[in-house]
Amino acid sequence: MNSTNSISEHNYTRQYLDVGVVTATRAMMDAYLYRDGLPLGKSPMQANQDSTMAEFTNRDPRIAMTVFNKRVWGFTAMWVPTFNTAPTGYKIRKYATSQDWASQQSFNHHIVIRYGEILLNYAELKYEMNGGITDDELNKSINLLRARVNMPNLTNAFVTSNALSMLEEIRRERRVELAFEGEFRYWDLIRWKTAEIELPKAIKGSKKFPGEHSFIPTSPVDENGFVIVQDASRRSFDVKRDYWWPFPSNETGLNTNLDQNNFW
């Protein structure tokens, strides 16, 4: 496909930037490791978020590859952080290209599956099958992804010495590598049976920096100054019902032997 055969596969650049159909959250931003391989709360590289750049400093490079910050080019000028059409204050950079933004259509293929996902599937499978994963298996999977962005290897010794959970680190790697490439996160939470923990949490975003943000919302903030986009009181997850979706009424109407899922 090209400009003379304009069957556009998607328009993610415009949808993410101009419309803001998808934005990163506080939880997503906090998931990225620091350059020493340690997470938020454990790394000595961690600093207070006293500017829009603070959380991008000394982090896994994938954070800046995925979310715009003011040190990257924003198609016509350096990016200016904003809450405009991004209630969390974060605009998605993945999929964004200046050509797609200008033409309002994209000829870059939508990602259905790629090698990185296969490596992540392998690591998770090995851990779930065996209750653990060897360093050799990590080198064949997750550490190949980390090498691409010059992040330190994940090893069993590193996990043990820093009181980490190997399962959580495998899941973290999946989260940051596949971020915004589809609905991976939702379905991962469903199959891990952790949706009941994660989905009822409040949705939060960045702090407000009047000297840096081009648009500041009136949204409330939490005790640490982070914008509250949706309070936890407005979110819920029914364990008895929400791990399943209802059968459409047209399907149950066609087949009288098809029982509806419980509580729907």
N, C-alpha and C positions, 0 to 999 in steps of 0.2 A: 504494500500500500504506500502511496505517496500523494503529493498534492494534485496529481492528475487523475488519481483513482482514489478519491477521498471518502473511503469507507472508514470512518474514525472508530478505533477500538474503544477509546475512552477519552475523557477530558479532565483527568485528575488534576492537572496543574491548575486550571481555573476553579475546579470544584473545591480543592483544598485551600487555595489562596484567596480567591475572591468571594466564595460562598461560605467557606469554612465548614463543609459538611463533616469533616473529620479534624479533630485537634488532639494534640497530646495532652495528657493530664499530669497533675503533680505526681501521682503514683508511677506513671510511665517514666517521667524524668528521673525520679528517685531510684529507678531500677538499674540505671547505668552504673557500672563499676567505675572506680578511679583507676588511674594508670598503673597503680601498684597491684591491681587485681582484687582489691578489697571493696566491699560495698559501703554505702552510706551508713554512718554510725560506727564503722570500724577503721576506716582509712585515716591516717594522719594528714593526708592531702586535703581532706574536707575543709571547706571554708564557709563562713556565713554567706548567705545570699544577700549581698549588699549592693548588687547591680545585676543587670540582665545577663552579664557574662559570667558571673560567679559560678553558676552551676555547669557551665561548659568548660571550665578550667580544670585541667588535670584529669579529665574524664576519658572513658572509652571513646575513641574518635567517632564511633557510630552515632553518638548523640548529636554531633554537629552535622553528620551526613543525613540525619533523619529529620531534624528540627532546625528551622532558620534561626540565626543569631546575627547580631550587628557586624560581625567580622566577615560575613560572606556577601557575595554579590546578589542583589535582588532584582536582576534582569536589566534595570535601567540605572540603578545606583546601589550603594551599599544598603543592605537590609535595615529597615527601621522597625524595631519591635513594636507590636501593637496588640490591643485587645479587640480591634475591629474585625468582625466576623470570625473571631477566635476567642470565645468566652474564657478560655484558660490562659490566654496570652501567648500561645504557642502555635505557630504555623508549620505545617508539614513540608519538609524539603524533599523527601523521597518522592520520586516521580516528576519533580518540578524541573522543567527546562524552559529556557527563554523562547525557543521556537514554538513550543506547545502553547505557552502563554499568549504569544503574539497571534497565533493562528486560531486559538480557541479550540484546537483539536489535536489529537496525538496519534502518531503513527508508530510509537513505541508499543510493543506488545504488553498487554496486561499479564502480570506474572501469575501463572497457574501453578507451576511447580518448578523448583530449581534445585541445583545440587546441594546448596546450603541446607535446604529442608531435609534432604535425604540423610545428610550427616547428622543433623539434629535428631531425626527419627531413630537412627542407628544408636546414638548415645542413650537416648531415653529407653529404647528397647532393651539394651544390654543391662542398664541399671534395674529396670522393672523385672526382668527375667531372673537376674542373679542376686538382686538385693545389693548390688554394688557394681562398680565399673573399674577396670584396670587402667593404669596409666597408658598402656599400649593402645587400649580401645579409645581413650580420650585423645591420644595423638592421631588416631585415624579419623577423628570426627570433630569434636569441639575445638581442639587446638589448631586444626587447619583453618577454621574460621577466625580464630583469634590472631593467628599469624598474619592474616591479610591486613589487619589493622594495628599490628605491632603491640598487641596486648599480651601479657604474660600467660604462660601455659596454666591450665587448670590441672592440678595433680592431687592425688590422695593425701600426700604429705602437707600440701598447702592448705587443704580443707581442714585437716586435723589440727594443724598448728595454729590456725586462726579461728577455731571453733565455728566453722561453717557447716552447712548441710550440703552434701554432694547433690542430692535430689533437687534442692532449691537452686543450686548453681546451674544445673543442667536446664532446669525450667527457665531460669533467668536468661540464659544464653538464647534459648528459643524465643523468648519475648523480645529481646533487643534486636536479634538478627532478622526476625520476620515482621517487625513492627510495621503496621499500616500496609501490609501486602495482601490484605483480605480480612477475613474474620477469624484468624487463627486464635486470637486471645480469648474470644468468647467460647469457642468450642473446646479450647484447651481447659478452661475453667470448668466446663461442663463435664468433660471426661475425667478430669482429675478430682472431681467432686469437691472443688474448692470455691465454686460459684457462690455458695451460701455464706462464705466468709468475705469474699472480695466484692461482690456486686452490691451488697447493702451499704457499703461505705460511701461517705460523702465524696462528691467529685470536686476536686480542687485544682487550682492552677498556680500561676506565678504570683509573686509579690507585685505591687504597683510601684513603678518608678517614674514619676512625673517628668523627670529630666531626660528619660530615655524612651518611654512609650509615647507613640504618636496619638494614642487614644486611650483614655483611662475610664473604666466602667465605674458605676456606682455600686457594684456588687459588694456584699459584706465580705469580711476577711476573718480568718480564724485567729487564735491566740498568738500565732507566729507570723501573722501578716499575709498569709496565703489566701488568695481569692477563693471564696466558696461559690462554685457554680451551681451545685445542687446539694442541698443539705441532706444528711443521712435520713432525716425524718420523712423524706419524699421518696426513699428508695427501699425496696424490699425484695426478698427472694424466698418463695415458699418451697421448702425442701420436699414436701409431699407432692408438689405439682410441677415445679418449674424446671426440673431436670428433663422433662419431656414436653413436647409441644402437642397441641390438640390436633386430632385428625380433622381436616376440613369437612364442613357439613355436606359438601357435594359428594365426598367420598363415603361418609357414613350413610348417606341417602342411597347410594348405589349398592352398598353391601350391608344388608341388615344384620349380618353376623359380625360386623366390625364394631367392637366395643370401643367407646371413647376412652382415652386415657383418664386415669383417676383425677378427680377434682376439677376437670375442665367442663 
